[in-house]
Amino acid sequence: QVQLVESGGGLVQAGGSLRLSCAASGSIFSINAMDWYRQAPGKQRELVAGITRGGSTNYIDSVKGRFTISRDNAKNTVYLQMTGLKPEDTAVYYCSAAISSGYTTSRYWGQGTQVTVST
């Protein structure tokens, strides 16, 4: 079994910062891509940022220059540093990872963490 556990969400004023963490545990041989998604009320889930095992990153345009994704392969953990937060960043943030057990690779999801940005 594999689990992804997120932490670090909360309520912050516009312009503030938060750091999300997501730790993977269980039967893990290797972790390939690790990503952060978000879903705002009434909207579809969207990919916010992704990082490969080698450290290559990608971001949606609306967070470029404000959010930074990073990972610690030794700890099986991915982070999302969010600065300059805006009310439109309010959403439930989910981490997701492509994890190999050594036999198969599957996509796993965390339970989500709420980020609320007030004006």
JODAGI-V172242 format. One record per residue. N is the residue number from 0. RES is the residue in three letters. SS is DSSP state (H for helix, E for strand, L for the rest). NEAR is the number of other ideal C-beta (glycine too) atoms within 12 Angstrom. Layout:
n: [N	N]
res: [RES	RES]
ss: [SS	SS]
near: [NEAR	NEAR]
This chain:
n: [0	1	2	3	4	5	6	7	8	9	10	11	12	13	14	15	16	17	18	19	20	21	22	23	24	25	26	27	28	29	30	31	32	33	34	35	36	37	38	39	40	41	42	43	44	45	46	47	48	49	50	51	52	53	54	55	56	57	58	59	60	61	62	63	64	65	66	67	68	69	70	71	72	73	74	75	76	77	78	79	80	81	82	83	84	85	86	87	88	89	90	91	92	93	94	95	96	97	98	99	100	101	102	103	104	105	106	107	108	109	110	111	112	113	114	115	116	117	118]
res: [GLN	VAL	GLN	LEU	VAL	GLU	SER	GLY	GLY	GLY	LEU	VAL	GLN	ALA	GLY	GLY	SER	LEU	ARG	LEU	SER	CYS	ALA	ALA	SER	GLY	SER	ILE	PHE	SER	ILE	ASN	ALA	MET	ASP	TRP	TYR	ARG	GLN	ALA	PRO	GLY	LYS	GLN	ARG	GLU	LEU	VAL	ALA	GLY	ILE	THR	ARG	GLY	GLY	SER	THR	ASN	TYR	ILE	ASP	SER	VAL	LYS	GLY	ARG	PHE	THR	ILE	SER	ARG	ASP	ASN	ALA	LYS	ASN	THR	VAL	TYR	LEU	GLN	MET	THR	GLY	LEU	LYS	PRO	GLU	ASP	THR	ALA	VAL	TYR	TYR	CYS	SER	ALA	ALA	ILE	SER	SER	GLY	TYR	THR	THR	SER	ARG	TYR	TRP	GLY	GLN	GLY	THR	GLN	VAL	THR	VAL	SER	THR]
ss: [L	E	E	E	E	E	E	L	L	E	E	E	E	L	L	L	L	E	E	E	E	E	E	E	E	E	L	L	L	E	E	E	E	E	E	E	E	E	E	L	L	L	L	L	L	E	E	E	E	E	E	L	L	L	L	L	E	E	E	L	H	H	H	L	L	L	E	E	E	E	E	E	L	L	L	L	E	E	E	E	E	E	L	L	L	L	H	H	H	L	E	E	E	E	E	E	E	E	E	E	L	L	L	L	E	E	E	E	E	L	L	L	E	E	E	E	E	E	L]
near: [12	28	20	37	25	36	24	27	31	22	16	26	18	20	17	22	23	34	28	43	30	42	28	38	19	19	19	27	18	22	38	27	29	48	37	50	35	38	23	23	13	8	13	11	20	24	28	38	38	30	34	22	21	12	17	16	28	20	24	22	13	21	32	16	12	27	35	26	37	25	34	19	20	9	17	30	30	47	29	45	25	38	21	23	33	25	19	21	37	28	34	27	46	34	45	35	40	28	34	22	18	12	10	14	18	23	22	35	27	34	18	25	30	25	37	26	29	16	14]
